[in-house]
Amino acid sequence: MGRERDLKLQSYNISDNRYRELKYFCRQYREKQSQLRSITELSSPRFDSTGGGNKTSDRTADTACRRAQLQRDIEMIEQSAIEADVEISAYIMDNVVDGIAYEYLDVPASIASFYRKRRKFFWILDKMKR
């Protein structure tokens, strides 16, 4: 596979740096799924050993918050793909999450249509992440 080029999304008011942020957010999708599956530890409060007084840390609450954040991130990416185009959302996901090029996806849409929907995906994701 060749080198990936950055999308130009200035017409969507998305800077090059913001696009890269969104792109790499999507590339963490599989890691987030794996982390979400692995977080099952729930236990009693632990005491903070940093000497900060009577602070306690609630591991159950921390775990619940982390799970909720991971779930939100995953759903944000999935929902953006569905909103961009429900019929080719799986192909959009394969492209933005795994970096699989259009040529290897067998997308039931023209290349121009696919890339238009992918730009729409990033526009939707940008709005959701704000």
N, CA, C and O atoms as a MOPAC input file, in Angstrom:
PM7 MOZYME 1SCF
protein

 N      0.84100 1    -1.17500 1     0.00000 1
 C      0.00000 1     0.00000 1     0.00000 1
 C      0.88800 1     1.24100 1     0.00000 1
 O      1.95400 1     1.26300 1     0.61500 1
 N      0.42900 1     2.25400 1    -0.69300 1
 C      1.17600 1     3.49600 1    -0.78800 1
 C      0.99600 1     4.37600 1     0.42800 1
 O      0.26700 1     4.05800 1     1.36700 1
 N      1.68200 1     5.48100 1     0.37000 1
 C      1.62700 1     6.44500 1     1.46500 1
 C      0.29200 1     7.17300 1     1.44500 1
 O     -0.18300 1     7.59700 1     0.39100 1
 N     -0.29700 1     7.31000 1     2.60600 1
 C     -1.57800 1     8.00400 1     2.72900 1
 C     -1.38100 1     9.50100 1     2.61600 1
 O     -0.41100 1    10.05500 1     3.13300 1
 N     -2.31000 1    10.15100 1     1.93400 1
 C     -2.29000 1    11.60700 1     1.85500 1
 C     -3.36700 1    12.16200 1     2.77600 1
 O     -4.41800 1    11.54900 1     2.96800 1
 N     -3.09100 1    13.31900 1     3.33500 1
 C     -4.06700 1    13.97400 1     4.18600 1
 C     -5.20800 1    14.53000 1     3.34500 1
 O     -5.00300 1    15.00900 1     2.23000 1
 N     -6.39300 1    14.45900 1     3.89200 1
 C     -7.54200 1    15.09500 1     3.25500 1
 C     -7.44500 1    16.59300 1     3.44400 1
 O     -6.90400 1    17.07000 1     4.44200 1
 N     -7.95900 1    17.32000 1     2.50100 1
 C     -8.04800 1    18.77200 1     2.62000 1
 C     -9.50200 1    19.08900 1     2.95700 1
 O    -10.39300 1    18.92800 1     2.12200 1
 N     -9.72800 1    19.53300 1     4.17300 1
 C    -11.09500 1    19.75400 1     4.65500 1
 C    -11.35300 1    21.21400 1     5.04000 1
 O    -12.22300 1    21.49800 1     5.86400 1
 N    -10.59400 1    22.13600 1     4.44100 1
 C    -10.79700 1    23.54700 1     4.75500 1
 C    -12.20900 1    24.00800 1     4.40500 1
 O    -12.74900 1    24.89300 1     5.07000 1
 N    -12.81500 1    23.42400 1     3.37400 1
 C    -14.18700 1    23.80100 1     3.00700 1
 C    -15.19000 1    23.39800 1     4.09200 1
 O    -16.31500 1    23.89800 1     4.11800 1
 N    -14.77900 1    22.49700 1     4.98200 1
 C    -15.61100 1    22.09300 1     6.11800 1
 C    -15.15600 1    22.79800 1     7.40600 1
 O    -15.60600 1    22.45500 1     8.49900 1
 N    -14.27100 1    23.77400 1     7.26600 1
 C    -13.69500 1    24.50300 1     8.39900 1
 C    -12.93400 1    23.57600 1     9.35900 1
 O    -12.97500 1    23.74700 1    10.57800 1
 N    -12.24700 1    22.60200 1     8.78000 1
 C    -11.41100 1    21.67800 1     9.54900 1
 C     -9.97100 1    21.87900 1     9.08800 1
 O     -9.65100 1    21.62700 1     7.92700 1
 N     -9.10900 1    22.32800 1     9.98200 1
 C     -7.70900 1    22.57600 1     9.64100 1
 C     -6.97700 1    21.24900 1     9.42400 1
 O     -7.47800 1    20.18000 1     9.77200 1
 N     -5.79000 1    21.34500 1     8.84600 1
 C     -4.97400 1    20.15100 1     8.63000 1
 C     -4.66400 1    19.46100 1     9.95400 1
 O     -4.72200 1    18.23500 1    10.04600 1
 N     -4.33600 1    20.24200 1    10.97400 1
 C     -4.01500 1    19.65700 1    12.27800 1
 C     -5.23300 1    19.00300 1    12.91600 1
 O     -5.11200 1    17.93300 1    13.51300 1
 N     -6.41100 1    19.62700 1    12.80000 1
 C     -7.63100 1    19.03900 1    13.35400 1
 C     -7.95600 1    17.74300 1    12.60800 1
 O     -8.36700 1    16.76100 1    13.22700 1
 N     -7.77500 1    17.73200 1    11.28300 1
 C     -8.01700 1    16.51100 1    10.51000 1
 C     -7.13200 1    15.38000 1    11.03100 1
 O     -7.60500 1    14.26200 1    11.24000 1
 N     -5.84300 1    15.67300 1    11.24100 1
 C     -4.93200 1    14.63300 1    11.73300 1
 C     -5.35000 1    14.14200 1    13.11300 1
 O     -5.25400 1    12.95200 1    13.41100 1
 N     -5.81600 1    15.06500 1    13.95300 1
 C     -6.30700 1    14.67600 1    15.28000 1
 C     -7.48200 1    13.70900 1    15.15200 1
 O     -7.52800 1    12.68700 1    15.83700 1
 N     -8.42400 1    14.03200 1    14.28000 1
 C     -9.58900 1    13.16800 1    14.06600 1
 C     -9.17800 1    11.83000 1    13.45300 1
 O     -9.68500 1    10.77800 1    13.84000 1
 N     -8.26600 1    11.88200 1    12.50400 1
 C     -7.78000 1    10.66700 1    11.84200 1
 C     -7.16800 1     9.70800 1    12.86000 1
 O     -7.48700 1     8.51900 1    12.86600 1
 N     -6.29000 1    10.22200 1    13.72000 1
 C     -5.63400 1     9.34500 1    14.68900 1
 C     -6.56200 1     8.94800 1    15.83000 1
 O     -6.35700 1     7.91400 1    16.46700 1
 N     -7.56800 1     9.75400 1    16.08900 1
 C     -8.62800 1     9.35400 1    17.02100 1
 C     -9.31900 1     8.10100 1    16.47500 1
 O     -9.58200 1     7.15700 1    17.22000 1
 N     -9.60700 1     8.09900 1    15.17900 1
 C    -10.23900 1     6.93700 1    14.54200 1
 C     -9.30700 1     5.73000 1    14.54100 1
 O     -9.76200 1     4.60000 1    14.71600 1
 N     -8.01700 1     5.95300 1    14.34700 1
 C     -7.05800 1     4.85500 1    14.30800 1
 C     -6.92800 1     4.16600 1    15.65700 1
 O     -6.40800 1     3.05200 1    15.72700 1
 N     -7.39000 1     4.80100 1    16.73200 1
 C     -7.35900 1     4.19700 1    18.06100 1
 C     -8.60600 1     3.35500 1    18.34600 1
 O     -8.73400 1     2.78700 1    19.43000 1
 N     -9.50800 1     3.27400 1    17.39400 1
 C    -10.77700 1     2.57700 1    17.55800 1
 C    -10.59000 1     1.14100 1    18.05700 1
 O    -11.22700 1     0.73900 1    19.03100 1
 N     -9.73800 1     0.37900 1    17.40900 1
 C     -9.52900 1    -1.02700 1    17.79900 1
 C     -8.93000 1    -1.11800 1    19.21000 1
 O     -9.30300 1    -1.99400 1    19.99000 1
 N     -8.00500 1    -0.21200 1    19.52800 1
 C     -7.42900 1    -0.19200 1    20.87900 1
 C     -8.51500 1     0.09400 1    21.91600 1
 O     -8.56500 1    -0.53200 1    22.97500 1
 N     -9.37600 1     1.04500 1    21.59000 1
 C    -10.46200 1     1.40200 1    22.51300 1
 C    -11.40800 1     0.21700 1    22.70800 1
 O    -11.85600 1    -0.04300 1    23.82500 1
 N    -11.70900 1    -0.49500 1    21.63500 1
 C    -12.55000 1    -1.68900 1    21.75000 1
 C    -11.89300 1    -2.71900 1    22.66000 1
 O    -12.54800 1    -3.29700 1    23.52800 1
 N    -10.60700 1    -2.94700 1    22.46000 1
 C     -9.87700 1    -3.91600 1    23.25700 1
 C     -9.83900 1    -3.50500 1    24.72900 1
 O    -10.05200 1    -4.33700 1    25.61100 1
 N     -9.57100 1    -2.23700 1    24.99400 1
 C     -9.54500 1    -1.74500 1    26.37100 1
 C    -10.91200 1    -1.88800 1    27.02000 1
 O    -11.01300 1    -2.27700 1    28.18400 1
 N    -11.96300 1    -1.57500 1    26.27300 1
 C    -13.31800 1    -1.67600 1    26.80600 1
 C    -13.63700 1    -3.12000 1    27.19800 1
 O    -14.23100 1    -3.37000 1    28.24700 1
 N    -13.23800 1    -4.06300 1    26.35100 1
 C    -13.46800 1    -5.47600 1    26.66500 1
 C    -12.66500 1    -5.92500 1    27.88500 1
 O    -13.11200 1    -6.78400 1    28.64500 1
 N    -11.48200 1    -5.34300 1    28.07000 1
 C    -10.61200 1    -5.79600 1    29.16100 1
 C    -10.94100 1    -5.15500 1    30.50800 1
 O    -10.51800 1    -5.66000 1    31.54800 1
 N    -11.67700 1    -4.06900 1    30.50500 1
 C    -11.99200 1    -3.40200 1    31.77900 1
 C    -13.16900 1    -4.11300 1    32.43000 1
 O    -14.32700 1    -3.91100 1    32.06400 1
 N    -12.84600 1    -4.93000 1    33.38000 1
 C    -13.88900 1    -5.63300 1    34.13000 1
 C    -13.62900 1    -5.56100 1    35.61700 1
 O    -14.43800 1    -6.02400 1    36.42000 1
 N    -12.50100 1    -4.98000 1    35.98400 1
 C    -12.10700 1    -4.93300 1    37.39000 1
 C    -12.93300 1    -3.90900 1    38.15500 1
 O    -12.90800 1    -2.71700 1    37.85100 1
 N    -13.65100 1    -4.38400 1    39.13300 1
 C    -14.40000 1    -3.52900 1    40.04200 1
 C    -14.00000 1    -3.94200 1    41.44800 1
 O    -14.04900 1    -5.12200 1    41.79400 1
 N    -13.60900 1    -2.97500 1    42.24900 1
 C    -13.18400 1    -3.31900 1    43.60100 1
 C    -13.45700 1    -2.17700 1    44.55800 1
 O    -14.01000 1    -1.14500 1    44.17700 1
 N    -13.06500 1    -2.37400 1    45.79400 1
 C    -13.31200 1    -1.37900 1    46.83600 1
 C    -12.35500 1    -0.19900 1    46.70200 1
 O    -11.37800 1    -0.27700 1    45.95800 1
 N    -12.62600 1     0.89700 1    47.41600 1
 C    -11.75400 1     2.07200 1    47.34500 1
 C    -10.33300 1     1.75900 1    47.78300 1
 O    -10.11400 1     0.89100 1    48.62900 1
 N     -9.37400 1     2.46000 1    47.21200 1
 C     -7.98300 1     2.33000 1    47.63300 1
 C     -7.54600 1     3.67200 1    48.21100 1
 O     -8.14000 1     4.71000 1    47.92000 1
 N     -6.54100 1     3.63700 1    49.00100 1
 C     -6.03700 1     4.86300 1    49.60700 1
 C     -4.87000 1     5.38000 1    48.79300 1
 O     -4.01700 1     4.61700 1    48.34100 1
 N     -4.84900 1     6.68400 1    48.61600 1
 C     -3.78300 1     7.33500 1    47.86700 1
 C     -2.53800 1     7.39300 1    48.73600 1
 O     -2.58200 1     7.93200 1    49.84200 1
 N     -1.43400 1     6.84800 1    48.25300 1
 C     -0.21400 1     6.77600 1    49.05900 1
 C      0.72800 1     7.93800 1    48.78600 1
 O      1.90000 1     7.86400 1    49.15300 1
 N      0.25900 1     9.00500 1    48.15600 1
 C      1.14000 1    10.12600 1    47.84300 1
 C      1.29100 1    11.08100 1    49.01100 1
 O      2.00200 1    12.07900 1    48.89400 1
 N      0.65200 1    10.80900 1    50.12000 1
 C      0.79300 1    11.64600 1    51.29100 1
 C     -0.05800 1    12.89500 1    51.24600 1
 O      0.25000 1    13.88100 1    51.91400 1
 N     -1.09900 1    12.86700 1    50.48700 1
 C     -1.94800 1    14.04400 1    50.31100 1
 C     -3.07800 1    14.11900 1    51.30400 1
 O     -4.11800 1    14.70200 1    50.99600 1
 N     -2.92300 1    13.56700 1    52.45600 1
 C     -3.97900 1    13.66600 1    53.46400 1
 C     -4.90500 1    12.48000 1    53.41600 1
 O     -4.47000 1    11.34700 1    53.20900 1
 N     -6.17000 1    12.73800 1    53.60500 1
 C     -7.16600 1    11.67000 1    53.69600 1
 C     -7.85500 1    11.40100 1    52.36000 1
 O     -9.05100 1    11.10900 1    52.33300 1
 N     -7.13100 1    11.49400 1    51.27100 1
 C     -7.72700 1    11.26400 1    49.95100 1
 C     -7.94200 1     9.77500 1    49.72000 1
 O     -7.09400 1     8.95200 1    50.06400 1
 N     -9.05800 1     9.45100 1    49.14700 1
 C     -9.28800 1     8.07700 1    48.70900 1
 C     -9.59100 1     8.12200 1    47.22900 1
 O    -10.03800 1     9.14100 1    46.70400 1
 N     -9.34900 1     7.02900 1    46.57300 1
 C     -9.63300 1     6.92400 1    45.16000 1
 C    -10.59900 1     5.76100 1    44.97400 1
 O    -10.31300 1     4.63800 1    45.38900 1
 N    -11.71700 1     6.02500 1    44.36500 1
 C    -12.73300 1     5.00300 1    44.16000 1
 C    -12.46500 1     4.30700 1    42.83100 1
 O    -12.78700 1     4.84000 1    41.76900 1
 N    -11.88100 1     3.13000 1    42.89100 1
 C    -11.52000 1     2.39700 1    41.67500 1
 C    -12.75000 1     2.02200 1    40.85800 1
 O    -12.69800 1     1.99500 1    39.62900 1
 N    -13.84900 1     1.73400 1    41.53500 1
 C    -15.07100 1     1.38400 1    40.82200 1
 C    -15.54900 1     2.56300 1    39.98700 1
 O    -15.91100 1     2.40400 1    38.82100 1
 N    -15.54800 1     3.73200 1    40.58600 1
 C    -15.96900 1     4.93700 1    39.85800 1
 C    -14.99200 1     5.25200 1    38.73000 1
 O    -15.41500 1     5.60100 1    37.62800 1
 N    -13.68800 1     5.13200 1    38.99100 1
 C    -12.68500 1     5.37000 1    37.94900 1
 C    -12.88200 1     4.42100 1    36.77400 1
 O    -12.82500 1     4.82800 1    35.61400 1
 N    -13.11500 1     3.15500 1    37.09200 1
 C    -13.32900 1     2.14700 1    36.05400 1
 C    -14.60000 1     2.44900 1    35.26500 1
 O    -14.61000 1     2.35100 1    34.03800 1
 N    -15.66000 1     2.81100 1    35.96200 1
 C    -16.93400 1     3.13500 1    35.29600 1
 C    -16.77000 1     4.34800 1    34.38400 1
 O    -17.30000 1     4.36600 1    33.27300 1
 N    -16.04300 1     5.35300 1    34.84700 1
 C    -15.80900 1     6.55100 1    34.02500 1
 C    -14.98900 1     6.20700 1    32.78700 1
 O    -15.29000 1     6.68000 1    31.69100 1
 N    -13.96700 1     5.39500 1    32.95600 1
 C    -13.12500 1     5.00000 1    31.82100 1
 C    -13.92800 1     4.19900 1    30.80300 1
 O    -13.81400 1     4.42300 1    29.59800 1
 N    -14.74000 1     3.26400 1    31.29300 1
 C    -15.60100 1     2.47600 1    30.39900 1
 C    -16.56200 1     3.38300 1    29.63700 1
 O    -16.76500 1     3.21500 1    28.43400 1
 N    -17.14800 1     4.34000 1    30.34300 1
 C    -18.10400 1     5.25000 1    29.70700 1
 C    -17.42100 1     6.08700 1    28.62400 1
 O    -17.99500 1     6.30300 1    27.55700 1
 N    -16.19900 1     6.56000 1    28.89200 1
 C    -15.46800 1     7.36100 1    27.90800 1
 C    -15.11400 1     6.53400 1    26.68100 1
 O    -15.28200 1     6.99000 1    25.55000 1
 N    -14.62300 1     5.32000 1    26.90300 1
 C    -14.29700 1     4.44700 1    25.78300 1
 C    -15.53400 1     4.14900 1    24.94400 1
 O    -15.47900 1     4.18300 1    23.71500 1
 N    -16.64500 1     3.85700 1    25.60800 1
 C    -17.89400 1     3.56700 1    24.90000 1
 C    -18.35000 1     4.77600 1    24.09000 1
 O    -18.79400 1     4.62800 1    22.95200 1
 N    -18.24200 1     5.97700 1    24.67400 1
 C    -18.62800 1     7.20700 1    23.94500 1
 C    -17.76500 1     7.39400 1    22.70900 1
 O    -18.27800 1     7.71500 1    21.63700 1
 N    -16.45400 1     7.19500 1    22.84800 1
 C    -15.54300 1     7.36000 1    21.71200 1
 C    -15.88400 1     6.38200 1    20.59000 1
 O    -15.94800 1     6.76800 1    19.42300 1
 N    -16.10100 1     5.12900 1    20.94200 1
 C    -16.43700 1     4.09600 1    19.96300 1
 C    -17.74900 1     4.43300 1    19.25500 1
 O    -17.83800 1     4.36400 1    18.02900 1
 N    -18.75100 1     4.79200 1    20.02700 1
 C    -20.05300 1     5.12200 1    19.44800 1
 C    -19.98800 1     6.37200 1    18.58000 1
 O    -20.70100 1     6.46900 1    17.58100 1
 N    -19.14100 1     7.32800 1    18.95100 1
 C    -18.99700 1     8.55300 1    18.17200 1
 C    -18.48100 1     8.23500 1    16.76200 1
 O    -18.97900 1     8.77700 1    15.77500 1
 N    -17.49900 1     7.37000 1    16.68200 1
 C    -16.92800 1     6.98400 1    15.38900 1
 C    -17.96200 1     6.20100 1    14.57800 1
 O    -18.16500 1     6.47800 1    13.39600 1
 N    -18.60600 1     5.23800 1    15.20500 1
 C    -19.60000 1     4.41600 1    14.50400 1
 C    -20.77800 1     5.26700 1    14.02700 1
 O    -21.22600 1     5.12700 1    12.88900 1
 N    -21.27300 1     6.13500 1    14.88300 1
 C    -22.42400 1     6.96800 1    14.53300 1
 C    -22.07900 1     7.93900 1    13.40600 1
 O    -22.91100 1     8.20300 1    12.53800 1
 N    -20.86600 1     8.46800 1    13.41500 1
 C    -20.43700 1     9.37800 1    12.34700 1
 C    -20.43900 1     8.65900 1    11.00000 1
 O    -20.85900 1     9.22800 1     9.99200 1
 N    -19.97400 1     7.41700 1    10.98100 1
 C    -19.96200 1     6.63900 1     9.73200 1
 C    -21.37900 1     6.36900 1     9.25000 1
 O    -21.65900 1     6.45900 1     8.05500 1
 N    -22.27100 1     6.03900 1    10.17200 1
 C    -23.66600 1     5.76600 1     9.80200 1
 C    -24.33400 1     7.02700 1     9.27300 1
 O    -25.06000 1     6.97600 1     8.28000 1
 N    -24.09300 1     8.15300 1     9.92800 1
 C    -24.68700 1     9.41200 1     9.47500 1
 C    -24.12300 1     9.87100 1     8.14100 1
 O    -24.82400 1    10.51000 1     7.35600 1
 N    -22.86000 1     9.55200 1     7.87600 1
 C    -22.25300 1     9.92200 1     6.59700 1
 C    -22.93400 1     9.17300 1     5.45700 1
 O    -23.23100 1     9.76100 1     4.41700 1
 N    -23.17700 1     7.89500 1     5.64700 1
 C    -23.91800 1     7.09300 1     4.66600 1
 C    -24.13700 1     5.69900 1     5.24600 1
 O    -23.19200 1     4.92500 1     5.40100 1
 N    -25.36500 1     5.39500 1     5.55700 1
 C    -25.68300 1     4.12800 1     6.21400 1
 C    -25.30400 1     2.92600 1     5.34400 1
 O    -24.88500 1     1.89500 1     5.86900 1
 N    -25.44900 1     3.05000 1     4.00800 1
 C    -25.19800 1     1.92000 1     3.11600 1
 C    -23.71900 1     1.55400 1     3.01700 1
 O    -23.38100 1     0.38200 1     2.85100 1
 N    -22.84200 1     2.54300 1     3.11600 1
 C    -21.40600 1     2.23500 1     2.99700 1
 C    -20.65200 1     2.53300 1     4.30100 1
 O    -19.43200 1     2.69800 1     4.29200 1
 N    -21.37400 1     2.59900 1     5.40500 1
 C    -20.74000 1     2.92600 1     6.68800 1
 C    -19.65300 1     1.91800 1     7.07000 1
 O    -18.62900 1     2.30500 1     7.63300 1
 N    -19.85600 1     0.65400 1     6.77700 1
 C    -18.83900 1    -0.36200 1     7.10700 1
 C    -17.54900 1    -0.11800 1     6.31900 1
 O    -16.45100 1    -0.31600 1     6.84000 1
 N    -17.68600 1     0.31000 1     5.07200 1
 C    -16.51200 1     0.59000 1     4.24800 1
 C    -15.80400 1     1.85300 1     4.73000 1
 O    -14.57500 1     1.92300 1     4.72800 1
 N    -16.58100 1     2.84400 1     5.14100 1
 C    -15.99800 1     4.06400 1     5.70700 1
 C    -15.21600 1     3.70100 1     6.96300 1
 O    -14.09900 1     4.17700 1     7.16500 1
 N    -15.80200 1     2.85900 1     7.80300 1
 C    -15.12400 1     2.42100 1     9.02900 1
 C    -13.80800 1     1.72000 1     8.69600 1
 O    -12.78000 1     2.01800 1     9.30500 1
 N    -13.83000 1     0.79900 1     7.74300 1
 C    -12.60200 1     0.08600 1     7.37000 1
 C    -11.52800 1     1.06800 1     6.90200 1
 O    -10.34600 1     0.89200 1     7.20000 1
 N    -11.94200 1     2.09300 1     6.17600 1
 C    -10.99700 1     3.06700 1     5.66500 1
 C    -10.42800 1     3.95000 1     6.76800 1
 O     -9.21000 1     4.09400 1     6.87400 1
 N    -11.28700 1     4.53900 1     7.58700 1
 C    -10.80300 1     5.49800 1     8.58400 1
 C    -10.19800 1     4.82300 1     9.81500 1
 O     -9.31600 1     5.39300 1    10.45700 1
 N    -10.65600 1     3.62500 1    10.15000 1
 C    -10.15500 1     2.92500 1    11.34100 1
 C     -8.89000 1     2.13900 1    11.01800 1
 O     -7.91100 1     2.20600 1    11.76100 1
 N     -8.90400 1     1.40000 1     9.92300 1
 C     -7.78600 1     0.51800 1     9.59500 1
 C     -6.89900 1     1.03900 1     8.46800 1
 O     -5.86100 1     0.44500 1     8.17600 1
 N     -7.29200 1     2.13200 1     7.83600 1
 C     -6.48200 1     2.70200 1     6.76200 1
 C     -6.51400 1     1.91300 1     5.47200 1
 O     -5.60500 1     2.04300 1     4.65200 1
 N     -7.53100 1     1.10300 1     5.27100 1
 C     -7.63500 1     0.30700 1     4.04300 1
 C     -8.09400 1     1.22000 1     2.90800 1
 O     -9.12400 1     1.88600 1     3.01100 1
 N     -7.33200 1     1.24100 1     1.84600 1
 C     -7.61500 1     2.11500 1     0.70800 1
 C     -8.87700 1     1.68200 1    -0.03700 1
 O     -9.26200 1     0.51200 1    -0.01100 1
 N     -9.49900 1     2.62900 1    -0.68700 1
 C    -10.71600 1     2.39200 1    -1.46500 1
 C    -10.52200 1     1.21800 1    -2.43500 1
 O    -11.40600 1     0.37400 1    -2.58200 1
 N     -9.38500 1     1.17500 1    -3.07700 1
 C     -9.10900 1     0.14600 1    -4.09100 1
 C     -9.18300 1    -1.27000 1    -3.54200 1
 O     -9.39700 1    -2.20800 1    -4.31000 1
 N     -9.01500 1    -1.45100 1    -2.25500 1
 C     -9.01500 1    -2.78300 1    -1.63900 1
 C    -10.32600 1    -3.10900 1    -0.90900 1
 O    -10.45500 1    -4.17600 1    -0.30900 1
 N    -11.27900 1    -2.20000 1    -0.96200 1
 C    -12.50000 1    -2.36600 1    -0.16900 1
 C    -13.69400 1    -2.94400 1    -0.92700 1
 O    -14.62400 1    -3.45200 1    -0.29900 1
 N    -13.69300 1    -2.88100 1    -2.24700 1
 C    -14.83700 1    -3.34800 1    -3.03900 1
 C    -16.12100 1    -2.61500 1    -2.63600 1
 O    -17.16000 1    -3.23500 1    -2.40300 1
 N    -16.02700 1    -1.29500 1    -2.55900 1
 C    -17.13300 1    -0.43000 1    -2.14600 1
 C    -18.17900 1    -0.36100 1    -3.25100 1
 O    -17.83000 1    -0.17400 1    -4.41600 1
 N    -19.46600 1    -0.50900 1    -2.90500 1
 C    -20.52700 1    -0.40500 1    -3.91300 1
 C    -20.88500 1     1.06400 1    -4.20000 1
 O    -22.05700 1     1.44100 1    -4.20400 1
 N    -19.85200 1     1.88000 1    -4.43900 1
 C    -20.03700 1     3.29500 1    -4.76300 1
 C    -18.79800 1     3.75000 1    -5.53300 1
 O    -17.72600 1     3.15600 1    -5.41400 1
 N    -18.95700 1     4.79700 1    -6.31100 1
 C    -17.81900 1     5.31900 1    -7.06800 1
 C    -16.78200 1     5.89600 1    -6.11500 1
 O    -17.08400 1     6.21800 1    -4.96600 1
 N    -15.56900 1     6.01800 1    -6.60700 1
 C    -14.49900 1     6.56000 1    -5.77400 1
 C    -14.81900 1     7.99900 1    -5.35600 1
 O    -14.56000 1     8.38400 1    -4.21600 1
 N    -15.37700 1     8.78700 1    -6.26900 1
 C    -15.72800 1    10.17800 1    -5.94900 1
 C    -16.79600 1    10.22700 1    -4.86000 1
 O    -16.71200 1    11.02900 1    -3.93000 1
 N    -17.79000 1     9.37000 1    -4.98400 1
 C    -18.85600 1     9.31100 1    -3.98800 1
 C    -18.31300 1     8.86000 1    -2.63200 1
 O    -18.67100 1     9.41800 1    -1.59500 1
 N    -17.44800 1     7.84800 1    -2.65100 1
 C    -16.87600 1     7.34300 1    -1.40600 1
 C    -16.08200 1     8.42900 1    -0.68100 1
 O    -16.24700 1     8.63000 1     0.52200 1
 N    -15.21800 1     9.12700 1    -1.42600 1
 C    -14.40200 1    10.15700 1    -0.78600 1
 C    -15.24400 1    11.34300 1    -0.31900 1
 O    -14.90800 1    11.98600 1     0.67600 1
 N    -16.31700 1    11.63200 1    -1.01700 1
 C    -17.24400 1    12.68400 1    -0.57100 1
 C    -17.88100 1    12.27900 1     0.76100 1
 O    -18.00000 1    13.10100 1     1.67000 1
 N    -18.28900 1    11.01800 1     0.87500 1
 C    -18.89100 1    10.51200 1     2.11900 1
 C    -17.85500 1    10.46100 1     3.24100 1
 O    -18.18800 1    10.69500 1     4.40300 1
 N    -16.62200 1    10.16100 1     2.90600 1
 C    -15.57300 1    10.13600 1     3.91900 1
 C    -15.29100 1    11.53900 1     4.45100 1
 O    -15.07000 1    11.71800 1     5.64900 1
 N    -15.30000 1    12.53100 1     3.56400 1
 C    -15.15200 1    13.91500 1     4.03200 1
 C    -16.31700 1    14.30000 1     4.93300 1
 O    -16.13100 1    14.97400 1     5.94600 1
 N    -17.52300 1    13.86700 1     4.56000 1
 C    -18.69900 1    14.12800 1     5.38800 1
 C    -18.54000 1    13.45700 1     6.75300 1
 O    -18.90700 1    14.03700 1     7.77500 1
 N    -18.00100 1    12.24600 1     6.77500 1
 C    -17.73900 1    11.53700 1     8.02600 1
 C    -16.88700 1    12.38900 1     8.95400 1
 O    -17.22600 1    12.55400 1    10.12600 1
 N    -15.78200 1    12.93500 1     8.44600 1
 C    -14.89700 1    13.73900 1     9.28800 1
 C    -15.58000 1    15.02800 1     9.74400 1
 O    -15.33000 1    15.49700 1    10.85500 1
 N    -16.42400 1    15.59500 1     8.91400 1
 C    -17.17400 1    16.79400 1     9.29300 1
 C    -18.12200 1    16.46800 1    10.45600 1
 O    -18.20800 1    17.22400 1    11.42300 1
 N    -18.82700 1    15.34400 1    10.35500 1
 C    -19.75200 1    14.91400 1    11.41500 1
 C    -18.97900 1    14.59900 1    12.69600 1
 O    -19.37700 1    15.01700 1    13.78300 1
 N    -17.87800 1    13.86400 1    12.56400 1
 C    -17.07000 1    13.51700 1    13.73400 1
 C    -16.53200 1    14.76800 1    14.41400 1
 O    -16.51100 1    14.85500 1    15.64100 1
 N    -16.10000 1    15.73000 1    13.61800 1
 C    -15.59700 1    16.98500 1    14.17100 1
 C    -16.67500 1    17.67500 1    15.00600 1
 O    -16.39100 1    18.17600 1    16.09400 1
 N    -17.90000 1    17.70400 1    14.50800 1
 C    -18.99900 1    18.32400 1    15.25400 1
 C    -19.29600 1    17.54400 1    16.53200 1
 O    -19.54300 1    18.15400 1    17.57200 1
 N    -19.27700 1    16.23000 1    16.48200 1
 C    -19.56500 1    15.40900 1    17.65700 1
 C    -18.49100 1    15.54400 1    18.73900 1
 O    -18.79800 1    15.51200 1    19.93000 1
 N    -17.24200 1    15.69500 1    18.32300 1
 C    -16.13300 1    15.73600 1    19.27200 1
 C    -15.94800 1    17.09000 1    19.94100 1
 O    -15.17500 1    17.20200 1    20.89200 1
 N    -16.61500 1    18.08600 1    19.48200 1
 C    -16.45600 1    19.43700 1    20.08800 1
 C    -17.13500 1    19.52000 1    21.41000 1
 O    -17.10500 1    20.56900 1    22.05400 1

